[in-house]
Amino acid sequence: MSDLTPTSERPGLHVSKPSPSDPATGSAVCHCGASATATGDAQVKALVDGWTANHGSAHNQTGR
């Protein structure tokens, strides 16, 4: 499997949780230049919520 980590050339959101007892990890890179990483279930949920509200397809919905 190829590396799924987002980059400026391949923007996106990636979340991983290898097992229920491991903390989630996440990374996001937007085509607007914003990027973030998170570790821990609550922090990754906040990262996903922020990405959904402000980046990715949100740019297309608001015309940013």
PQR file with spaces between the fields and no chain letter, atoms N, CA, C, O and H, PARSE charges and radii, in Angstrom:
ATOM       1  N    MET     1       0.850   -1.164    0.000 -0.4000 1.5000
ATOM       2  CA   MET     1       0.000    0.000    0.000 -0.0000 2.0000
ATOM       3  C    MET     1       0.900    1.233    0.000  0.5500 1.7000
ATOM       4  O    MET     1       1.930    1.260    0.673 -0.5500 1.4000
ATOM       5  N    SER     2       0.514    2.224   -0.739 -0.4000 1.5000
ATOM       6  CA   SER     2       1.285    3.461   -0.799 -0.0000 2.0000
ATOM       7  C    SER     2       1.037    4.303    0.449  0.5500 1.7000
ATOM       8  O    SER     2       0.076    4.082    1.186 -0.5500 1.4000
ATOM       9  H    SER     2      -0.323    2.202   -1.287  0.4000 1.0000
ATOM      10  N    ASP     3       1.917    5.264    0.666 -0.4000 1.5000
ATOM      11  CA   ASP     3       1.788    6.184    1.792 -0.0000 2.0000
ATOM      12  C    ASP     3       0.558    7.065    1.579  0.5500 1.7000
ATOM      13  O    ASP     3       0.413    7.695    0.531 -0.5500 1.4000
ATOM      14  H    ASP     3       2.698    5.443    0.068  0.4000 1.0000
ATOM      15  N    LEU     4      -0.312    7.104    2.559 -0.4000 1.5000
ATOM      16  CA   LEU     4      -1.552    7.874    2.452 -0.0000 2.0000
ATOM      17  C    LEU     4      -1.476    9.222    3.143  0.5500 1.7000
ATOM      18  O    LEU     4      -2.477    9.934    3.220 -0.5500 1.4000
ATOM      19  H    LEU     4      -0.195    6.592    3.410  0.4000 1.0000
ATOM      20  N    THR     5      -0.299    9.585    3.648 -0.4000 1.5000
ATOM      21  CA   THR     5      -0.131   10.858    4.325 -0.0000 2.0000
ATOM      22  C    THR     5      -0.314   12.004    3.340  0.5500 1.7000
ATOM      23  O    THR     5       0.343   12.021    2.299 -0.5500 1.4000
ATOM      24  H    THR     5       0.514    9.006    3.585  0.4000 1.0000
ATOM      25  N    PRO     6      -1.188   12.961    3.636 -0.5600 1.5000
ATOM      26  CA   PRO     6      -1.398   14.076    2.722  0.2800 2.0000
ATOM      27  C    PRO     6      -0.154   14.967    2.620  0.5500 1.7000
ATOM      28  O    PRO     6       0.599   15.122    3.581 -0.5500 1.4000
ATOM      29  N    THR     7       0.038   15.539    1.447 -0.4000 1.5000
ATOM      30  CA   THR     7       1.142   16.472    1.186 -0.0000 2.0000
ATOM      31  C    THR     7       0.587   17.667    0.422  0.5500 1.7000
ATOM      32  O    THR     7      -0.581   17.674    0.034 -0.5500 1.4000
ATOM      33  H    THR     7      -0.573   15.413    0.666  0.4000 1.0000
ATOM      34  N    SER     8       1.416   18.665    0.211 -0.4000 1.5000
ATOM      35  CA   SER     8       0.951   19.814   -0.572 -0.0000 2.0000
ATOM      36  C    SER     8       0.638   19.409   -2.015  0.5500 1.7000
ATOM      37  O    SER     8      -0.203   20.029   -2.666 -0.5500 1.4000
ATOM      38  H    SER     8       2.365   18.660    0.527  0.4000 1.0000
ATOM      39  N    GLU     9       1.310   18.378   -2.509 -0.4000 1.5000
ATOM      40  CA   GLU     9       1.019   17.877   -3.858 -0.0000 2.0000
ATOM      41  C    GLU     9      -0.226   16.990   -3.875  0.5500 1.7000
ATOM      42  O    GLU     9      -0.900   16.878   -4.899 -0.5500 1.4000
ATOM      43  H    GLU     9       1.994   17.874   -1.980  0.4000 1.0000
ATOM      44  N    ARG    10      -0.528   16.358   -2.737 -0.4000 1.5000
ATOM      45  CA   ARG    10      -1.694   15.478   -2.593 -0.0000 2.0000
ATOM      46  C    ARG    10      -2.444   15.871   -1.322  0.5500 1.7000
ATOM      47  O    ARG    10      -2.370   15.151   -0.326 -0.5500 1.4000
ATOM      48  H    ARG    10       0.019   16.448   -1.905  0.4000 1.0000
ATOM      49  N    PRO    11      -3.169   17.001   -1.330 -0.5600 1.5000
ATOM      50  CA   PRO    11      -3.867   17.431   -0.117  0.2800 2.0000
ATOM      51  C    PRO    11      -4.951   16.444    0.289  0.5500 1.7000
ATOM      52  O    PRO    11      -5.474   15.701   -0.542 -0.5500 1.4000
ATOM      53  N    GLY    12      -5.271   16.446    1.545 -0.4000 1.5000
ATOM      54  CA   GLY    12      -6.338   15.581    2.038 -0.0000 2.0000
ATOM      55  C    GLY    12      -6.257   15.396    3.540  0.5500 1.7000
ATOM      56  O    GLY    12      -5.535   16.108    4.237 -0.5500 1.4000
ATOM      57  H    GLY    12      -4.846   17.050    2.220  0.4000 1.0000
ATOM      58  N    LEU    13      -7.007   14.434    4.013 -0.4000 1.5000
ATOM      59  CA   LEU    13      -7.116   14.118    5.434 -0.0000 2.0000
ATOM      60  C    LEU    13      -6.833   12.638    5.592  0.5500 1.7000
ATOM      61  O    LEU    13      -7.381   11.820    4.854 -0.5500 1.4000
ATOM      62  H    LEU    13      -7.593   13.856    3.447  0.4000 1.0000
ATOM      63  N    HIS    14      -5.975   12.278    6.555 -0.4000 1.5000
ATOM      64  CA   HIS    14      -5.686   10.870    6.823 -0.0000 2.0000
ATOM      65  C    HIS    14      -5.801   10.622    8.311  0.5500 1.7000
ATOM      66  O    HIS    14      -5.213   11.348    9.113 -0.5500 1.4000
ATOM      67  H    HIS    14      -5.529   12.943    7.154  0.4000 1.0000
ATOM      68  N    VAL    15      -6.557    9.597    8.686 -0.4000 1.5000
ATOM      69  CA   VAL    15      -6.744    9.205   10.081 -0.0000 2.0000
ATOM      70  C    VAL    15      -6.400    7.730   10.203  0.5500 1.7000
ATOM      71  O    VAL    15      -6.755    6.923    9.344 -0.5500 1.4000
ATOM      72  H    VAL    15      -7.034    9.007    8.035  0.4000 1.0000
ATOM      73  N    SER    16      -5.702    7.387   11.285 -0.4000 1.5000
ATOM      74  CA   SER    16      -5.329    5.997   11.527 -0.0000 2.0000
ATOM      75  C    SER    16      -5.587    5.644   12.980  0.5500 1.7000
ATOM      76  O    SER    16      -5.328    6.442   13.881 -0.5500 1.4000
ATOM      77  H    SER    16      -5.413    8.043   11.983  0.4000 1.0000
ATOM      78  N    LYS    17      -6.098    4.443   13.196 -0.4000 1.5000
ATOM      79  CA   LYS    17      -6.285    3.899   14.542 -0.0000 2.0000
ATOM      80  C    LYS    17      -6.090    2.394   14.414  0.5500 1.7000
ATOM      81  O    LYS    17      -7.049    1.656   14.189 -0.5500 1.4000
ATOM      82  H    LYS    17      -6.308    3.795   12.464  0.4000 1.0000
ATOM      83  N    PRO    18      -4.835    1.934   14.559 -0.5600 1.5000
ATOM      84  CA   PRO    18      -4.516    0.529   14.298  0.2800 2.0000
ATOM      85  C    PRO    18      -5.294   -0.482   15.134  0.5500 1.7000
ATOM      86  O    PRO    18      -5.591   -1.579   14.662 -0.5500 1.4000
ATOM      87  N    SER    19      -5.624   -0.120   16.369 -0.4000 1.5000
ATOM      88  CA   SER    19      -6.418   -1.019   17.204 -0.0000 2.0000
ATOM      89  C    SER    19      -7.220   -0.182   18.194  0.5500 1.7000
ATOM      90  O    SER    19      -6.901    0.985   18.421 -0.5500 1.4000
ATOM      91  H    SER    19      -5.382    0.772   16.752  0.4000 1.0000
ATOM      92  N    PRO    20      -8.263   -0.774   18.788 -0.5600 1.5000
ATOM      93  CA   PRO    20      -9.086   -0.013   19.722  0.2800 2.0000
ATOM      94  C    PRO    20      -8.311    0.543   20.915  0.5500 1.7000
ATOM      95  O    PRO    20      -8.709    1.559   21.485 -0.5500 1.4000
ATOM      96  N    SER    21      -7.219   -0.101   21.297 -0.4000 1.5000
ATOM      97  CA   SER    21      -6.459    0.362   22.458 -0.0000 2.0000
ATOM      98  C    SER    21      -5.392    1.388   22.105  0.5500 1.7000
ATOM      99  O    SER    21      -4.816    2.004   23.003 -0.5500 1.4000
ATOM     100  H    SER    21      -6.896   -0.926   20.833  0.4000 1.0000
ATOM     101  N    ASP    22      -5.115    1.585   20.825 -0.4000 1.5000
ATOM     102  CA   ASP    22      -4.132    2.579   20.393 -0.0000 2.0000
ATOM     103  C    ASP    22      -4.792    3.932   20.189  0.5500 1.7000
ATOM     104  O    ASP    22      -5.959    3.999   19.802 -0.5500 1.4000
ATOM     105  H    ASP    22      -5.582    1.085   20.096  0.4000 1.0000
ATOM     106  N    PRO    23      -4.056    5.020   20.447 -0.5600 1.5000
ATOM     107  CA   PRO    23      -4.627    6.341   20.171  0.2800 2.0000
ATOM     108  C    PRO    23      -4.702    6.581   18.663  0.5500 1.7000
ATOM     109  O    PRO    23      -3.864    6.094   17.904 -0.5500 1.4000
ATOM     110  N    ALA    24      -5.688    7.317   18.252 -0.4000 1.5000
ATOM     111  CA   ALA    24      -5.806    7.698   16.842 -0.0000 2.0000
ATOM     112  C    ALA    24      -4.724    8.721   16.517  0.5500 1.7000
ATOM     113  O    ALA    24      -4.266    9.460   17.389 -0.5500 1.4000
ATOM     114  H    ALA    24      -6.369    7.713   18.868  0.4000 1.0000
ATOM     115  N    THR    25      -4.326    8.751   15.250 -0.4000 1.5000
ATOM     116  CA   THR    25      -3.442    9.799   14.757 -0.0000 2.0000
ATOM     117  C    THR    25      -4.071   10.347   13.488  0.5500 1.7000
ATOM     118  O    THR    25      -4.779    9.632   12.778 -0.5500 1.4000
ATOM     119  H    THR    25      -4.698    8.151   14.542  0.4000 1.0000
ATOM     120  N    GLY    26      -3.813   11.605   13.206 -0.4000 1.5000
ATOM     121  CA   GLY    26      -4.381   12.207   12.009 -0.0000 2.0000
ATOM     122  C    GLY    26      -3.484   13.296   11.470  0.5500 1.7000
ATOM     123  O    GLY    26      -2.721   13.924   12.204 -0.5500 1.4000
ATOM     124  H    GLY    26      -3.238   12.185   13.782  0.4000 1.0000
ATOM     125  N    SER    27      -3.593   13.508   10.157 -0.4000 1.5000
ATOM     126  CA   SER    27      -2.881   14.612    9.524 -0.0000 2.0000
ATOM     127  C    SER    27      -3.756   15.150    8.406  0.5500 1.7000
ATOM     128  O    SER    27      -4.528   14.418    7.787 -0.5500 1.4000
ATOM     129  H    SER    27      -4.212   12.998    9.561  0.4000 1.0000
ATOM     130  N    ALA    28      -3.619   16.433    8.166 -0.4000 1.5000
ATOM     131  CA   ALA    28      -4.406   17.088    7.129 -0.0000 2.0000
ATOM     132  C    ALA    28      -3.552   18.144    6.453  0.5500 1.7000
ATOM     133  O    ALA    28      -2.787   18.857    7.103 -0.5500 1.4000
ATOM     134  H    ALA    28      -2.992   17.028    8.669  0.4000 1.0000
ATOM     135  N    VAL    29      -3.694   18.231    5.133 -0.4000 1.5000
ATOM     136  CA   VAL    29      -3.069   19.285    4.346 -0.0000 2.0000
ATOM     137  C    VAL    29      -4.111   19.751    3.348  0.5500 1.7000
ATOM     138  O    VAL    29      -4.683   18.941    2.619 -0.5500 1.4000
ATOM     139  H    VAL    29      -4.314   17.651    4.606  0.4000 1.0000
ATOM     140  N    CYS    30      -4.362   21.051    3.312 -0.4000 1.5000
ATOM     141  CA   CYS    30      -5.361   21.612    2.411 -0.0000 2.0000
ATOM     142  C    CYS    30      -4.665   22.276    1.225  0.5500 1.7000
ATOM     143  O    CYS    30      -3.516   22.704    1.331 -0.5500 1.4000
ATOM     144  H    CYS    30      -3.897   21.710    3.905  0.4000 1.0000
ATOM     145  N    HIS    31      -5.358   22.358    0.115 -0.4000 1.5000
ATOM     146  CA   HIS    31      -4.804   23.029   -1.064 -0.0000 2.0000
ATOM     147  C    HIS    31      -4.587   24.518   -0.817  0.5500 1.7000
ATOM     148  O    HIS    31      -3.865   25.166   -1.576 -0.5500 1.4000
ATOM     149  H    HIS    31      -6.292   22.010    0.029  0.4000 1.0000
ATOM     150  N    CYS    32      -5.203   25.078    0.241 -0.4000 1.5000
ATOM     151  CA   CYS    32      -4.999   26.491    0.579 -0.0000 2.0000
ATOM     152  C    CYS    32      -3.690   26.716    1.334  0.5500 1.7000
ATOM     153  O    CYS    32      -3.293   27.859    1.560 -0.5500 1.4000
ATOM     154  H    CYS    32      -5.789   24.551    0.857  0.4000 1.0000
ATOM     155  N    GLY    33      -3.016   25.624    1.727 -0.4000 1.5000
ATOM     156  CA   GLY    33      -1.753   25.730    2.431 -0.0000 2.0000
ATOM     157  C    GLY    33      -1.826   25.388    3.905  0.5500 1.7000
ATOM     158  O    GLY    33      -0.784   25.208    4.535 -0.5500 1.4000
ATOM     159  H    GLY    33      -3.339   24.696    1.544  0.4000 1.0000
ATOM     160  N    ALA    34      -3.001   25.292    4.473 -0.4000 1.5000
ATOM     161  CA   ALA    34      -3.146   24.945    5.884 -0.0000 2.0000
ATOM     162  C    ALA    34      -2.772   23.483    6.099  0.5500 1.7000
ATOM     163  O    ALA    34      -3.038   22.635    5.247 -0.5500 1.4000
ATOM     164  H    ALA    34      -3.847   25.438    3.961  0.4000 1.0000
ATOM     165  N    SER    35      -2.154   23.194    7.242 -0.4000 1.5000
ATOM     166  CA   SER    35      -1.832   21.810    7.584 -0.0000 2.0000
ATOM     167  C    SER    35      -1.912   21.647    9.095  0.5500 1.7000
ATOM     168  O    SER    35      -1.765   22.613    9.844 -0.5500 1.4000
ATOM     169  H    SER    35      -1.938   23.883    7.934  0.4000 1.0000
ATOM     170  N    ALA    36      -2.149   20.407    9.538 -0.4000 1.5000
ATOM     171  CA   ALA    36      -2.245   20.120   10.964 -0.0000 2.0000
ATOM     172  C    ALA    36      -2.044   18.635   11.194  0.5500 1.7000
ATOM     173  O    ALA    36      -2.282   17.817   10.305 -0.5500 1.4000
ATOM     174  H    ALA    36      -2.268   19.623    8.929  0.4000 1.0000
ATOM     175  N    THR    37      -1.602   18.293   12.400 -0.4000 1.5000
ATOM     176  CA   THR    37      -1.518   16.904   12.828 -0.0000 2.0000
ATOM     177  C    THR    37      -2.150   16.803   14.203  0.5500 1.7000
ATOM     178  O    THR    37      -2.267   17.798   14.919 -0.5500 1.4000
ATOM     179  H    THR    37      -1.409   18.957   13.123  0.4000 1.0000
ATOM     180  N    ALA    38      -2.560   15.588   14.570 -0.4000 1.5000
ATOM     181  CA   ALA    38      -3.164   15.370   15.883 -0.0000 2.0000
ATOM     182  C    ALA    38      -2.884   13.950   16.338  0.5500 1.7000
ATOM     183  O    ALA    38      -2.767   13.031   15.528 -0.5500 1.4000
ATOM     184  H    ALA    38      -2.466   14.780   13.988  0.4000 1.0000
ATOM     185  N    THR    39      -2.779   13.787   17.653 -0.4000 1.5000
ATOM     186  CA   THR    39      -2.611   12.467   18.262 -0.0000 2.0000
ATOM     187  C    THR    39      -3.585   12.373   19.429  0.5500 1.7000
ATOM     188  O    THR    39      -3.698   13.297   20.235 -0.5500 1.4000
ATOM     189  H    THR    39      -2.874   14.533   18.311  0.4000 1.0000
ATOM     190  N    GLY    40      -4.276   11.262   19.509 -0.4000 1.5000
ATOM     191  CA   GLY    40      -5.279   11.054   20.551 -0.0000 2.0000
ATOM     192  C    GLY    40      -6.669   11.173   19.958  0.5500 1.7000
ATOM     193  O    GLY    40      -6.913   11.986   19.066 -0.5500 1.4000
ATOM     194  H    GLY    40      -4.183   10.511   18.854  0.4000 1.0000
ATOM     195  N    ASP    41      -7.562   10.363   20.457 -0.4000 1.5000
ATOM     196  CA   ASP    41      -8.898   10.282   19.872 -0.0000 2.0000
ATOM     197  C    ASP    41      -9.624   11.630   19.859  0.5500 1.7000
ATOM     198  O    ASP    41     -10.196   12.004   18.834 -0.5500 1.4000
ATOM     199  H    ASP    41      -7.364    9.703   21.181  0.4000 1.0000
ATOM     200  N    ALA    42      -9.614   12.355   20.957 -0.4000 1.5000
ATOM     201  CA   ALA    42     -10.329   13.634   21.014 -0.0000 2.0000
ATOM     202  C    ALA    42      -9.699   14.669   20.086  0.5500 1.7000
ATOM     203  O    ALA    42     -10.406   15.423   19.417 -0.5500 1.4000
ATOM     204  H    ALA    42      -9.150   12.051   21.789  0.4000 1.0000
ATOM     205  N    GLN    43      -8.359   14.704   20.049 -0.4000 1.5000
ATOM     206  CA   GLN    43      -7.679   15.671   19.192 -0.0000 2.0000
ATOM     207  C    GLN    43      -7.901   15.354   17.717  0.5500 1.7000
ATOM     208  O    GLN    43      -8.063   16.266   16.906 -0.5500 1.4000
ATOM     209  H    GLN    43      -7.785   14.092   20.592  0.4000 1.0000
ATOM     210  N    VAL    44      -7.911   14.070   17.363 -0.4000 1.5000
ATOM     211  CA   VAL    44      -8.149   13.691   15.969 -0.0000 2.0000
ATOM     212  C    VAL    44      -9.588   14.017   15.579  0.5500 1.7000
ATOM     213  O    VAL    44      -9.838   14.454   14.456 -0.5500 1.4000
ATOM     214  H    VAL    44      -7.779   13.330   18.022  0.4000 1.0000
ATOM     215  N    LYS    45     -10.536   13.810   16.495 -0.4000 1.5000
ATOM     216  CA   LYS    45     -11.918   14.184   16.195 -0.0000 2.0000
ATOM     217  C    LYS    45     -12.005   15.683   15.929  0.5500 1.7000
ATOM     218  O    LYS    45     -12.702   16.103   15.005 -0.5500 1.4000
ATOM     219  H    LYS    45     -10.332   13.455   17.407  0.4000 1.0000
ATOM     220  N    ALA    46     -11.308   16.496   16.725 -0.4000 1.5000
ATOM     221  CA   ALA    46     -11.305   17.948   16.516 -0.0000 2.0000
ATOM     222  C    ALA    46     -10.664   18.300   15.174  0.5500 1.7000
ATOM     223  O    ALA    46     -11.132   19.206   14.485 -0.5500 1.4000
ATOM     224  H    ALA    46     -10.742   16.155   17.475  0.4000 1.0000
ATOM     225  N    LEU    47      -9.602   17.593   14.801 -0.4000 1.5000
ATOM     226  CA   LEU    47      -8.969   17.813   13.502 -0.0000 2.0000
ATOM     227  C    LEU    47      -9.946   17.519   12.362  0.5500 1.7000
ATOM     228  O    LEU    47     -10.060   18.304   11.421 -0.5500 1.4000
ATOM     229  H    LEU    47      -9.222   16.857   15.361  0.4000 1.0000
ATOM     230  N    VAL    48     -10.638   16.404   12.447 -0.4000 1.5000
ATOM     231  CA   VAL    48     -11.612   16.034   11.406 -0.0000 2.0000
ATOM     232  C    VAL    48     -12.751   17.052   11.353  0.5500 1.7000
ATOM     233  O    VAL    48     -13.163   17.465   10.270 -0.5500 1.4000
ATOM     234  H    VAL    48     -10.545   15.766   13.211  0.4000 1.0000
ATOM     235  N    ASP    49     -13.258   17.453   12.510 -0.4000 1.5000
ATOM     236  CA   ASP    49     -14.341   18.443   12.543 -0.0000 2.0000
ATOM     237  C    ASP    49     -13.892   19.769   11.922  0.5500 1.7000
ATOM     238  O    ASP    49     -14.636   20.384   11.159 -0.5500 1.4000
ATOM     239  H    ASP    49     -12.923   17.118   13.391  0.4000 1.0000
ATOM     240  N    GLY    50     -12.678   20.204   12.252 -0.4000 1.5000
ATOM     241  CA   GLY    50     -12.153   21.444   11.682 -0.0000 2.0000
ATOM     242  C    GLY    50     -11.939   21.347   10.186  0.5500 1.7000
ATOM     243  O    GLY    50     -12.233   22.291    9.453 -0.5500 1.4000
ATOM     244  H    GLY    50     -12.074   19.704   12.872  0.4000 1.0000
ATOM     245  N    TRP    51     -11.430   20.217    9.728 -0.4000 1.5000
ATOM     246  CA   TRP    51     -11.217   19.988    8.293 -0.0000 2.0000
ATOM     247  C    TRP    51     -12.558   20.040    7.557  0.5500 1.7000
ATOM     248  O    TRP    51     -12.686   20.681    6.514 -0.5500 1.4000
ATOM     249  H    TRP    51     -11.191   19.451   10.324  0.4000 1.0000
ATOM     250  N    THR    52     -13.550   19.354    8.120 -0.4000 1.5000
ATOM     251  CA   THR    52     -14.863   19.299    7.487 -0.0000 2.0000
ATOM     252  C    THR    52     -15.500   20.686    7.409  0.5500 1.7000
ATOM     253  O    THR    52     -16.125   21.027    6.406 -0.5500 1.4000
ATOM     254  H    THR    52     -13.446   18.833    8.967  0.4000 1.0000
ATOM     255  N    ALA    53     -15.343   21.474    8.453 -0.4000 1.5000
ATOM     256  CA   ALA    53     -15.973   22.793    8.500 -0.0000 2.0000
ATOM     257  C    ALA    53     -15.225   23.844    7.688  0.5500 1.7000
ATOM     258  O    ALA    53     -15.847   24.770    7.166 -0.5500 1.4000
ATOM     259  H    ALA    53     -14.835   21.196    9.268  0.4000 1.0000
ATOM     260  N    ASN    54     -13.901   23.720    7.569 -0.4000 1.5000
ATOM     261  CA   ASN    54     -13.114   24.824    7.029 -0.0000 2.0000
ATOM     262  C    ASN    54     -12.225   24.521    5.825  0.5500 1.7000
ATOM     263  O    ASN    54     -11.720   25.448    5.192 -0.5500 1.4000
ATOM     264  H    ASN    54     -13.396   22.968    7.992  0.4000 1.0000
ATOM     265  N    HIS    55     -12.025   23.259    5.500 -0.4000 1.5000
ATOM     266  CA   HIS    55     -11.083   22.909    4.434 -0.0000 2.0000
ATOM     267  C    HIS    55     -11.681   21.832    3.540  0.5500 1.7000
ATOM     268  O    HIS    55     -12.853   21.480    3.673 -0.5500 1.4000
ATOM     269  H    HIS    55     -12.435   22.506    6.015  0.4000 1.0000
ATOM     270  N    GLY    56     -10.863   21.312    2.627 -0.4000 1.5000
ATOM     271  CA   GLY    56     -11.344   20.269    1.731 -0.0000 2.0000
ATOM     272  C    GLY    56     -12.530   20.746    0.920  0.5500 1.7000
ATOM     273  O    GLY    56     -12.469   21.789    0.268 -0.5500 1.4000
ATOM     274  H    GLY    56      -9.911   21.599    2.519  0.4000 1.0000
ATOM     275  N    SER    57     -13.591   19.993    0.961 -0.4000 1.5000
ATOM     276  CA   SER    57     -14.766   20.349    0.167 -0.0000 2.0000
ATOM     277  C    SER    57     -15.470   21.596    0.689  0.5500 1.7000
ATOM     278  O    SER    57     -16.277   22.182   -0.033 -0.5500 1.4000
ATOM     279  H    SER    57     -13.640   19.147    1.491  0.4000 1.0000
ATOM     280  N    ALA    58     -15.186   22.023    1.933 -0.4000 1.5000
ATOM     281  CA   ALA    58     -15.800   23.253    2.468 -0.0000 2.0000
ATOM     282  C    ALA    58     -15.415   24.460    1.613  0.5500 1.7000
ATOM     283  O    ALA    58     -16.200   25.402    1.496 -0.5500 1.4000
ATOM     284  H    ALA    58     -14.530   21.547    2.519  0.4000 1.0000
ATOM     285  N    HIS    59     -14.232   24.452    1.017 -0.4000 1.5000
ATOM     286  CA   HIS    59     -13.826   25.545    0.146 -0.0000 2.0000
ATOM     287  C    HIS    59     -14.760   25.658   -1.062  0.5500 1.7000
ATOM     288  O    HIS    59     -15.095   26.761   -1.494 -0.5500 1.4000
ATOM     289  H    HIS    59     -13.594   23.687    1.112  0.4000 1.0000
ATOM     290  N    ASN    60     -15.166   24.537   -1.587 -0.4000 1.5000
ATOM     291  CA   ASN    60     -16.049   24.542   -2.752 -0.0000 2.0000
ATOM     292  C    ASN    60     -17.468   24.977   -2.368  0.5500 1.7000
ATOM     293  O    ASN    60     -18.153   25.613   -3.170 -0.5500 1.4000
ATOM     294  H    ASN    60     -14.894   23.641   -1.235  0.4000 1.0000
ATOM     295  N    GLN    61     -17.909   24.647   -1.172 -0.4000 1.5000
ATOM     296  CA   GLN    61     -19.269   24.992   -0.756 -0.0000 2.0000
ATOM     297  C    GLN    61     -19.429   26.471   -0.489  0.5500 1.7000
ATOM     298  O    GLN    61     -20.511   27.024   -0.692 -0.5500 1.4000
ATOM     299  H    GLN    61     -17.353   24.131   -0.521  0.4000 1.0000
ATOM     300  N    THR    62     -18.355   27.133   -0.028 -0.4000 1.5000
ATOM     301  CA   THR    62     -18.488   28.528    0.345 -0.0000 2.0000
ATOM     302  C    THR    62     -17.871   29.466   -0.694  0.5500 1.7000
ATOM     303  O    THR    62     -17.937   30.687   -0.556 -0.5500 1.4000
ATOM     304  H    THR    62     -17.477   26.684    0.137  0.4000 1.0000
ATOM     305  N    GLY    63     -17.272   28.885   -1.731 -0.4000 1.5000
ATOM     306  CA   GLY    63     -16.689   29.696   -2.776 -0.0000 2.0000
ATOM     307  C    GLY    63     -15.386   30.351   -2.391  0.5500 1.7000
ATOM     308  O    GLY    63     -14.982   31.332   -3.014 -0.5500 1.4000
ATOM     309  H    GLY    63     -17.218   27.893   -1.843  0.4000 1.0000
ATOM     310  N    ARG    64     -14.704   29.824   -1.358 -0.4000 1.5000
ATOM     311  CA   ARG    64     -13.411   30.383   -0.943 -0.0000 2.0000
ATOM     312  C    ARG    64     -12.332   30.072   -1.921  0.5500 1.7000
ATOM     313  O    ARG    64     -11.184   30.469   -1.720 -0.5500 1.4000
ATOM     314  H    ARG    64     -15.032   29.026   -0.851  0.4000 1.0000
